[in-house]
Each structure stands twice: as C-alpha cells, then as structure tokens.
Amino acid sequence: MSPNPGPRAAMRPAAAVNEDIRALWHDPRVGLTGDQRATHERLLTEWAAAVRADVVPAA
C-alpha cells in the first residue's frame, strides 16, 4: 500500500496540520524524542501535501 493518500482521501487543511506541528514542538530549544521526530516528519509530509492540494493551476 502506498504511503501517500489517494486523490479521494480526506485531507486536513494545511493550517490544521501546522497547528499540530507547533503543538508538538512548542519549545525549539528542547530537542524532540525519536517518536516525536517521526511524528514531526509525518506531519511535515502531510502539511506539504495539503499545501500542494491548495495550489490552483494557472489557466
């Protein structure tokens, strides 16, 4: 199974994913644990997909 959601998969807005990223890493002076880094990477991937989905192709 592909790690990328298909075009019909429900996608959260980039702003919602960004809130989760900010909540995960609330103090940049403190490093993330291994599990938190994995979650951060997953959230960044989800955020990037949401941003790409918001782009409207030029006419």
All heavy atoms as a GROMACS GRO file, in nm:
protein
  446
    1MET      N    1   0.084  -0.118   0.000
    1MET     CA    2   0.000   0.000   0.000
    1MET      C    3   0.088   0.124   0.000
    1MET      O    4   0.187   0.131   0.071
    1MET     CB    5  -0.091  -0.003   0.121
    1MET     CG    6  -0.178   0.120   0.133
    1MET     SD    7  -0.303   0.093   0.259
    1MET     CE    8  -0.439   0.166   0.174
    2SER      N    9   0.051   0.222  -0.078
    2SER     CA   10   0.129   0.345  -0.092
    2SER      C   11   0.118   0.430   0.034
    2SER      O   12   0.010   0.444   0.091
    2SER     CB   13   0.077   0.424  -0.213
    2SER     OG   14   0.138   0.549  -0.217
    3PRO      N   15   0.229   0.492   0.080
    3PRO     CA   16   0.222   0.579   0.198
    3PRO      C   17   0.154   0.712   0.168
    3PRO      O   18   0.116   0.783   0.259
    3PRO     CB   19   0.370   0.601   0.233
    3PRO     CG   20   0.442   0.582   0.105
    3PRO     CD   21   0.363   0.479   0.028
    4ASN      N   22   0.135   0.744   0.041
    4ASN     CA   23   0.069   0.869   0.004
    4ASN      C   24  -0.080   0.845  -0.014
    4ASN      O   25  -0.119   0.750  -0.079
    4ASN     CB   26   0.128   0.925  -0.126
    4ASN     CG   27   0.274   0.959  -0.112
    4ASN    OD1   28   0.317   1.000  -0.006
    4ASN    ND2   29   0.350   0.939  -0.217
    5PRO      N   30  -0.162   0.932   0.045
    5PRO     CA   31  -0.306   0.913   0.028
    5PRO      C   32  -0.347   0.936  -0.116
    5PRO      O   33  -0.286   1.014  -0.188
    5PRO     CB   34  -0.367   1.019   0.119
    5PRO     CG   35  -0.261   1.120   0.139
    5PRO     CD   36  -0.129   1.047   0.124
    6GLY      N   37  -0.449   0.865  -0.159
    6GLY     CA   38  -0.501   0.881  -0.294
    6GLY      C   39  -0.573   1.013  -0.309
    6GLY      O   40  -0.595   1.085  -0.211
    7PRO      N   41  -0.611   1.047  -0.431
    7PRO     CA   42  -0.675   1.176  -0.453
    7PRO      C   43  -0.810   1.189  -0.383
    7PRO      O   44  -0.855   1.299  -0.357
    7PRO     CB   45  -0.691   1.181  -0.605
    7PRO     CG   46  -0.676   1.041  -0.652
    7PRO     CD   47  -0.593   0.970  -0.550
    8ARG      N   48  -0.874   1.077  -0.352
    8ARG     CA   49  -1.005   1.083  -0.286
    8ARG      C   50  -0.996   1.081  -0.135
    8ARG      O   51  -1.096   1.092  -0.068
    8ARG     CB   52  -1.091   0.967  -0.334
    8ARG     CG   53  -1.122   0.976  -0.482
    8ARG     CD   54  -1.206   0.861  -0.524
    8ARG     NE   55  -1.215   0.861  -0.669
    8ARG     CZ   56  -1.324   0.832  -0.735
    8ARG    NH1   57  -1.433   0.798  -0.671
    8ARG    NH2   58  -1.325   0.835  -0.866
    9ALA      N   59  -0.878   1.064  -0.081
    9ALA     CA   60  -0.861   1.059   0.065
    9ALA      C   61  -0.890   1.197   0.124
    9ALA      O   62  -0.853   1.299   0.067
    9ALA     CB   63  -0.720   1.015   0.100
   10ALA      N   64  -0.954   1.197   0.240
   10ALA     CA   65  -0.982   1.323   0.308
   10ALA      C   66  -0.850   1.384   0.354
   10ALA      O   67  -0.766   1.315   0.410
   10ALA     CB   68  -1.074   1.300   0.426
   11MET      N   69  -0.834   1.512   0.327
   11MET     CA   70  -0.709   1.579   0.362
   11MET      C   71  -0.741   1.695   0.455
   11MET      O   72  -0.831   1.774   0.428
   11MET     CB   73  -0.640   1.629   0.235
   11MET     CG   74  -0.501   1.678   0.260
   11MET     SD   75  -0.415   1.725   0.108
   11MET     CE   76  -0.410   1.570   0.023
   12ARG      N   77  -0.664   1.705   0.562
   12ARG     CA   78  -0.683   1.817   0.654
   12ARG      C   79  -0.621   1.942   0.593
   12ARG      O   80  -0.525   1.935   0.518
   12ARG     CB   81  -0.613   1.789   0.787
   12ARG     CG   82  -0.674   1.673   0.862
   12ARG     CD   83  -0.622   1.662   1.003
   12ARG     NE   84  -0.478   1.649   1.010
   12ARG     CZ   85  -0.406   1.684   1.116
   12ARG    NH1   86  -0.463   1.734   1.222
   12ARG    NH2   87  -0.275   1.668   1.116
   13PRO      N   88  -0.675   2.058   0.626
   13PRO     CA   89  -0.616   2.183   0.577
   13PRO      C   90  -0.475   2.201   0.632
   13PRO      O   91  -0.442   2.156   0.743
   13PRO     CB   92  -0.709   2.291   0.633
   13PRO     CG   93  -0.832   2.221   0.678
   13PRO     CD   94  -0.795   2.079   0.706
   14ALA      N   95  -0.392   2.267   0.555
   14ALA     CA   96  -0.253   2.291   0.595
   14ALA      C   97  -0.246   2.364   0.729
   14ALA      O   98  -0.158   2.334   0.812
   14ALA     CB   99  -0.180   2.370   0.487
   15ALA      N  100  -0.338   2.455   0.754
   15ALA     CA  101  -0.337   2.530   0.880
   15ALA      C  102  -0.359   2.438   0.999
   15ALA      O  103  -0.296   2.457   1.105
   15ALA     CB  104  -0.443   2.639   0.876
   16ALA      N  105  -0.445   2.339   0.985
   16ALA     CA  106  -0.470   2.245   1.095
   16ALA      C  107  -0.347   2.159   1.122
   16ALA      O  108  -0.311   2.135   1.238
   16ALA     CB  109  -0.589   2.156   1.061
   17VAL      N  110  -0.280   2.116   1.016
   17VAL     CA  111  -0.159   2.035   1.033
   17VAL      C  112  -0.050   2.122   1.096
   17VAL      O  113   0.024   2.077   1.185
   17VAL     CB  114  -0.112   1.976   0.898
   17VAL    CG1  115   0.015   1.894   0.917
   17VAL    CG2  116  -0.222   1.893   0.834
   18ASN      N  117  -0.041   2.247   1.054
   18ASN     CA  118   0.059   2.339   1.110
   18ASN      C  119   0.038   2.357   1.260
   18ASN      O  120   0.134   2.363   1.336
   18ASN     CB  121   0.052   2.473   1.037
   18ASN     CG  122   0.169   2.561   1.072
   18ASN    OD1  123   0.281   2.515   1.090
   18ASN    ND2  124   0.144   2.691   1.082
   19GLU      N  125  -0.088   2.363   1.304
   19GLU     CA  126  -0.116   2.374   1.447
   19GLU      C  127  -0.062   2.253   1.522
   19GLU      O  128  -0.007   2.266   1.631
   19GLU     CB  129  -0.266   2.387   1.471
   19GLU     CG  130  -0.323   2.522   1.433
   19GLU     CD  131  -0.472   2.529   1.456
   19GLU    OE1  132  -0.524   2.455   1.542
   19GLU    OE2  133  -0.538   2.609   1.387
   20ASP      N  134  -0.079   2.134   1.464
   20ASP     CA  135  -0.027   2.012   1.527
   20ASP      C  136   0.125   2.014   1.534
   20ASP      O  137   0.184   1.972   1.634
   20ASP     CB  138  -0.073   1.887   1.450
   20ASP     CG  139  -0.219   1.856   1.470
   20ASP    OD1  140  -0.284   1.921   1.556
   20ASP    OD2  141  -0.269   1.768   1.400
   21ILE      N  142   0.189   2.066   1.429
   21ILE     CA  143   0.335   2.076   1.428
   21ILE      C  144   0.381   2.171   1.539
   21ILE      O  145   0.473   2.141   1.615
   21ILE     CB  146   0.387   2.123   1.291
   21ILE    CG1  147   0.362   2.015   1.186
   21ILE    CG2  148   0.536   2.159   1.298
   21ILE    CD1  149   0.385   2.061   1.043
   22ARG      N  150   0.316   2.285   1.549
   22ARG     CA  151   0.353   2.383   1.652
   22ARG      C  152   0.330   2.328   1.792
   22ARG      O  153   0.409   2.354   1.884
   22ARG     CB  154   0.277   2.513   1.632
   22ARG     CG  155   0.322   2.590   1.510
   22ARG     CD  156   0.237   2.716   1.490
   22ARG     NE  157   0.278   2.786   1.373
   22ARG     CZ  158   0.372   2.880   1.371
   22ARG    NH1  159   0.436   2.912   1.481
   22ARG    NH2  160   0.404   2.941   1.259
   23ALA      N  161   0.221   2.254   1.811
   23ALA     CA  162   0.192   2.196   1.943
   23ALA      C  163   0.295   2.089   1.979
   23ALA      O  164   0.332   2.074   2.096
   23ALA     CB  165   0.052   2.137   1.944
   24LEU      N  166   0.340   2.013   1.880
   24LEU     CA  167   0.438   1.908   1.903
   24LEU      C  168   0.572   1.968   1.947
   24LEU      O  169   0.638   1.917   2.037
   24LEU     CB  170   0.458   1.826   1.775
   24LEU     CG  171   0.563   1.715   1.781
   24LEU    CD1  172   0.518   1.604   1.876
   24LEU    CD2  173   0.588   1.660   1.642
   25TRP      N  174   0.612   2.074   1.883
   25TRP     CA  175   0.743   2.134   1.908
   25TRP      C  176   0.724   2.276   1.961
   25TRP      O  177   0.760   2.374   1.898
   25TRP     CB  178   0.825   2.135   1.781
   25TRP     CG  179   0.972   2.139   1.804
   25TRP    CD1  180   1.037   2.164   1.920
   25TRP    CD2  181   1.073   2.117   1.705
   25TRP    NE1  182   1.172   2.158   1.901
   25TRP    CE2  183   1.197   2.130   1.771
   25TRP    CE3  184   1.069   2.088   1.570
   25TRP    CZ2  185   1.316   2.116   1.703
   25TRP    CZ3  186   1.189   2.075   1.505
   25TRP    CH2  187   1.311   2.087   1.570
   26HIS      N  188   0.668   2.284   2.081
   26HIS     CA  189   0.634   2.414   2.139
   26HIS      C  190   0.755   2.494   2.186
   26HIS      O  191   0.748   2.615   2.200
   26HIS     CB  192   0.534   2.397   2.253
   26HIS     CG  193   0.586   2.312   2.365
   26HIS    ND1  194   0.580   2.176   2.361
   26HIS    CD2  195   0.647   2.344   2.481
   26HIS    CE1  196   0.634   2.126   2.470
   26HIS    NE2  197   0.676   2.225   2.545
   27ASP      N  198   0.868   2.428   2.212
   27ASP     CA  199   0.989   2.499   2.254
   27ASP      C  200   1.106   2.452   2.168
   27ASP      O  201   1.158   2.343   2.188
   27ASP     CB  202   1.018   2.472   2.401
   27ASP     CG  203   1.133   2.556   2.456
   27ASP    OD1  204   1.203   2.625   2.377
   27ASP    OD2  205   1.153   2.554   2.579
   28PRO      N  206   1.149   2.534   2.071
   28PRO     CA  207   1.256   2.493   1.980
   28PRO      C  208   1.391   2.471   2.051
   28PRO      O  209   1.481   2.411   1.994
   28PRO     CB  210   1.265   2.606   1.879
   28PRO     CG  211   1.199   2.722   1.942
   28PRO     CD  212   1.100   2.668   2.041
   29ARG      N  213   1.405   2.516   2.174
   29ARG     CA  214   1.529   2.494   2.249
   29ARG      C  215   1.539   2.350   2.301
   29ARG      O  216   1.647   2.306   2.338
   29ARG     CB  217   1.538   2.591   2.366
   29ARG     CG  218   1.546   2.737   2.322
   29ARG     CD  219   1.536   2.828   2.439
   29ARG     NE  220   1.402   2.810   2.497
   29ARG     CZ  221   1.361   2.869   2.608
   29ARG    NH1  222   1.440   2.949   2.675
   29ARG    NH2  223   1.238   2.849   2.652
   30VAL      N  224   1.425   2.281   2.301
   30VAL     CA  225   1.422   2.143   2.352
   30VAL      C  226   1.411   2.048   2.233
   30VAL      O  227   1.322   2.062   2.149
   30VAL     CB  228   1.300   2.123   2.446
   30VAL    CG1  229   1.295   1.979   2.495
   30VAL    CG2  230   1.307   2.221   2.563
   31GLY      N  231   1.502   1.955   2.226
   31GLY     CA  232   1.501   1.859   2.115
   31GLY      C  233   1.383   1.763   2.125
   31GLY      O  234   1.325   1.743   2.233
   32LEU      N  235   1.350   1.704   2.013
   32LEU     CA  236   1.241   1.607   2.008
   32LEU      C  237   1.295   1.467   2.034
   32LEU      O  238   1.409   1.436   1.999
   32LEU     CB  239   1.173   1.610   1.871
   32LEU     CG  240   1.108   1.742   1.830
   32LEU    CD1  241   1.055   1.731   1.688
   32LEU    CD2  242   0.998   1.781   1.925
   33THR      N  243   1.210   1.383   2.092
   33THR     CA  244   1.246   1.243   2.110
   33THR      C  245   1.237   1.173   1.974
   33THR      O  246   1.187   1.230   1.876
   33THR     CB  247   1.151   1.174   2.208
   33THR    OG1  248   1.020   1.169   2.150
   33THR    CG2  249   1.146   1.245   2.343
   34GLY      N  250   1.280   1.049   1.967
   34GLY     CA  251   1.272   0.973   1.842
   34GLY      C  252   1.128   0.961   1.793
   34GLY      O  253   1.102   0.979   1.674
   35ASP      N  254   1.036   0.931   1.883
   35ASP     CA  255   0.896   0.920   1.843
   35ASP      C  256   0.841   1.055   1.796
   35ASP      O  257   0.765   1.062   1.700
   35ASP     CB  258   0.810   0.868   1.959
   35ASP     CG  259   0.833   0.721   1.989
   35ASP    OD1  260   0.888   0.651   1.901
   35ASP    OD2  261   0.797   0.677   2.100
   36GLN      N  262   0.879   1.162   1.866
   36GLN     CA  263   0.833   1.295   1.826
   36GLN      C  264   0.891   1.335   1.691
   36GLN      O  265   0.822   1.398   1.611
   36GLN     CB  266   0.872   1.399   1.932
   36GLN     CG  267   0.793   1.388   2.060
   36GLN     CD  268   0.848   1.479   2.168
   36GLN    OE1  269   0.969   1.495   2.183
   36GLN    NE2  270   0.758   1.538   2.245
   37ARG      N  271   1.016   1.298   1.664
   37ARG     CA  272   1.076   1.328   1.533
   37ARG      C  273   1.001   1.255   1.422
   37ARG      O  274   0.978   1.310   1.315
   37ARG     CB  275   1.224   1.291   1.532
   37ARG     CG  276   1.311   1.395   1.599
   37ARG     CD  277   1.459   1.375   1.569
   37ARG     NE  278   1.508   1.243   1.606
   37ARG     CZ  279   1.555   1.209   1.724
   37ARG    NH1  280   1.562   1.299   1.819
   37ARG    NH2  281   1.599   1.086   1.748
   38ALA      N  282   0.963   1.130   1.448
   38ALA     CA  283   0.887   1.054   1.349
   38ALA      C  284   0.751   1.119   1.325
   38ALA      O  285   0.706   1.131   1.211
   38ALA     CB  286   0.870   0.910   1.394
   39THR      N  287   0.686   1.162   1.431
   39THR     CA  288   0.558   1.231   1.417
   39THR      C  289   0.576   1.362   1.343
   39THR      O  290   0.496   1.396   1.255
   39THR     CB  291   0.496   1.257   1.556
   39THR    OG1  292   0.475   1.132   1.621
   39THR    CG2  293   0.365   1.333   1.546
   40HIS      N  294   0.681   1.435   1.374
   40HIS     CA  295   0.710   1.563   1.307
   40HIS      C  296   0.730   1.541   1.157
   40HIS      O  297   0.676   1.615   1.075
   40HIS     CB  298   0.834   1.626   1.371
   40HIS     CG  299   0.868   1.760   1.318
   40HIS    ND1  300   0.973   1.782   1.232
   40HIS    CD2  301   0.810   1.881   1.337
   40HIS    CE1  302   0.979   1.910   1.202
   40HIS    NE2  303   0.882   1.973   1.265
   41GLU      N  304   0.804   1.438   1.122
   41GLU     CA  305   0.828   1.408   0.980
   41GLU      C  306   0.697   1.374   0.909
   41GLU      O  307   0.670   1.420   0.798
   41GLU     CB  308   0.926   1.292   0.967
   41GLU     CG  309   0.963   1.261   0.824
   41GLU     CD  310   1.069   1.155   0.813
   41GLU    OE1  311   1.153   1.144   0.903
   41GLU    OE2  312   1.067   1.083   0.712
   42ARG      N  313   0.613   1.293   0.975
   42ARG     CA  314   0.483   1.258   0.916
   42ARG      C  315   0.396   1.382   0.898
   42ARG      O  316   0.332   1.401   0.794
   42ARG     CB  317   0.411   1.156   1.005
   42ARG     CG  318   0.275   1.114   0.949
   42ARG     CD  319   0.198   1.026   1.045
   42ARG     NE  320   0.180   1.079   1.179
   42ARG     CZ  321   0.093   1.175   1.212
   42ARG    NH1  322   0.016   1.230   1.121
   42ARG    NH2  323   0.083   1.216   1.336
   43LEU      N  324   0.396   1.470   0.999
   43LEU     CA  325   0.317   1.593   0.990
   43LEU      C  326   0.369   1.685   0.879
   43LEU      O  327   0.290   1.748   0.808
   43LEU     CB  328   0.316   1.666   1.124
   43LEU     CG  329   0.233   1.600   1.234
   43LEU    CD1  330   0.261   1.668   1.368
   43LEU    CD2  331   0.084   1.605   1.201
   44LEU      N  332   0.501   1.694   0.864
   44LEU     CA  333   0.557   1.778   0.758
   44LEU      C  334   0.516   1.725   0.620
   44LEU      O  335   0.483   1.804   0.530
   44LEU     CB  336   0.709   1.783   0.767
   44LEU     CG  337   0.766   1.870   0.879
   44LEU    CD1  338   0.918   1.860   0.880
   44LEU    CD2  339   0.722   2.014   0.865
   45THR      N  340   0.516   1.594   0.605
   45THR     CA  341   0.473   1.534   0.479
   45THR      C  342   0.326   1.564   0.453
   45THR      O  343   0.287   1.600   0.342
   45THR     CB  344   0.497   1.382   0.482
   45THR    OG1  345   0.638   1.360   0.503
   45THR    CG2  346   0.455   1.316   0.352
   46GLU      N  347   0.245   1.551   0.558
   46GLU     CA  348   0.101   1.580   0.544
   46GLU      C  349   0.080   1.728   0.512
   46GLU      O  350  -0.003   1.763   0.428
   46GLU     CB  351   0.029   1.543   0.674
   46GLU     CG  352  -0.121   1.565   0.670
   46GLU     CD  353  -0.192   1.533   0.800
   46GLU    OE1  354  -0.126   1.485   0.895
   46GLU    OE2  355  -0.314   1.557   0.806
   47TRP      N  356   0.155   1.816   0.578
   47TRP     CA  357   0.142   1.960   0.554
   47TRP      C  358   0.179   1.994   0.410
   47TRP      O  359   0.108   2.070   0.344
   47TRP     CB  360   0.232   2.036   0.652
   47TRP     CG  361   0.235   2.183   0.629
   47TRP    CD1  362   0.144   2.275   0.671
   47TRP    CD2  363   0.332   2.255   0.553
   47TRP    NE1  364   0.181   2.400   0.628
   47TRP    CE2  365   0.296   2.391   0.556
   47TRP    CE3  366   0.448   2.217   0.486
   47TRP    CZ2  367   0.371   2.488   0.492
   47TRP    CZ3  368   0.522   2.315   0.423
   47TRP    CH2  369   0.484   2.449   0.427
   48ALA      N  370   0.290   1.937   0.361
   48ALA     CA  371   0.332   1.965   0.224
   48ALA      C  372   0.227   1.920   0.123
   48ALA      O  373   0.199   1.990   0.024
   48ALA     CB  374   0.466   1.897   0.195
   49ALA      N  375   0.166   1.805   0.147
   49ALA     CA  376   0.061   1.756   0.058
   49ALA      C  377  -0.060   1.849   0.060
   49ALA      O  378  -0.120   1.878  -0.043
   49ALA     CB  379   0.020   1.614   0.097
   50ALA      N  380  -0.094   1.899   0.178
   50ALA     CA  381  -0.207   1.990   0.190
   50ALA      C  382  -0.180   2.122   0.117
   50ALA      O  383  -0.267   2.177   0.051
   50ALA     CB  384  -0.239   2.016   0.337
   51VAL      N  385  -0.057   2.170   0.127
   51VAL     CA  386  -0.019   2.294   0.058
   51VAL      C  387  -0.027   2.273  -0.094
   51VAL      O  388  -0.080   2.358  -0.166
   51VAL     CB  389   0.122   2.341   0.102
   51VAL    CG1  390   0.174   2.451   0.011
   51VAL    CG2  391   0.119   2.388   0.246
   52ARG      N  392   0.025   2.160  -0.141
   52ARG     CA  393   0.019   2.132  -0.286
   52ARG      C  394  -0.126   2.122  -0.332
   52ARG      O  395  -0.158   2.166  -0.443
   52ARG     CB  396   0.094   2.003  -0.317
   52ARG     CG  397   0.244   2.018  -0.319
   52ARG     CD  398   0.313   1.897  -0.379
   52ARG     NE  399   0.281   1.773  -0.309
   52ARG     CZ  400   0.345   1.726  -0.204
   52ARG    NH1  401   0.447   1.793  -0.154
   52ARG    NH2  402   0.310   1.611  -0.148
   53ALA      N  403  -0.213   2.065  -0.250
   53ALA     CA  404  -0.353   2.049  -0.289
   53ALA      C  405  -0.424   2.185  -0.299
   53ALA      O  406  -0.521   2.199  -0.372
   53ALA     CB  407  -0.425   1.960  -0.189
   54ASP      N  408  -0.374   2.283  -0.223
   54ASP     CA  409  -0.435   2.417  -0.224
   54ASP      C  410  -0.393   2.501  -0.344
   54ASP      O  411  -0.452   2.604  -0.371
   54ASP     CB  412  -0.399   2.493  -0.096
   54ASP     CG  413  -0.476   2.443   0.025
   54ASP    OD1  414  -0.576   2.371   0.007
   54ASP    OD2  415  -0.435   2.475   0.138
   55VAL      N  416  -0.290   2.459  -0.416
   55VAL     CA  417  -0.241   2.535  -0.529
   55VAL      C  418  -0.338   2.517  -0.646
   55VAL      O  419  -0.373   2.406  -0.684
   55VAL     CB  420  -0.100   2.488  -0.571
   55VAL    CG1  421  -0.057   2.557  -0.699
   55VAL    CG2  422  -0.002   2.516  -0.458
   56VAL      N  423  -0.381   2.630  -0.701
   56VAL     CA  424  -0.473   2.627  -0.816
   56VAL      C  425  -0.390   2.644  -0.942
   56VAL      O  426  -0.314   2.741  -0.954
   56VAL     CB  427  -0.576   2.741  -0.804
   56VAL    CG1  428  -0.668   2.743  -0.924
   56VAL    CG2  429  -0.655   2.728  -0.675
   57PRO      N  430  -0.400   2.551  -1.036
   57PRO     CA  431  -0.324   2.563  -1.160
   57PRO      C  432  -0.364   2.689  -1.238
   57PRO      O  433  -0.481   2.730  -1.237
   57PRO     CB  434  -0.361   2.439  -1.240
   57PRO     CG  435  -0.435   2.349  -1.147
   57PRO     CD  436  -0.484   2.432  -1.033
   58ALA      N  437  -0.266   2.750  -1.301
   58ALA     CA  438  -0.293   2.868  -1.382
   58ALA      C  439  -0.375   2.829  -1.504
   58ALA      O  440  -0.363   2.720  -1.557
   58ALA     CB  441  -0.161   2.933  -1.425
   59ALA      N  442  -0.457   2.922  -1.546
   59ALA     CA  443  -0.543   2.896  -1.663
   59ALA      C  444  -0.465   2.900  -1.792
   59ALA      O  445  -0.364   2.959  -1.807
   59ALA     CB  446  -0.654   2.999  -1.669
   0.00000   0.00000   0.00000
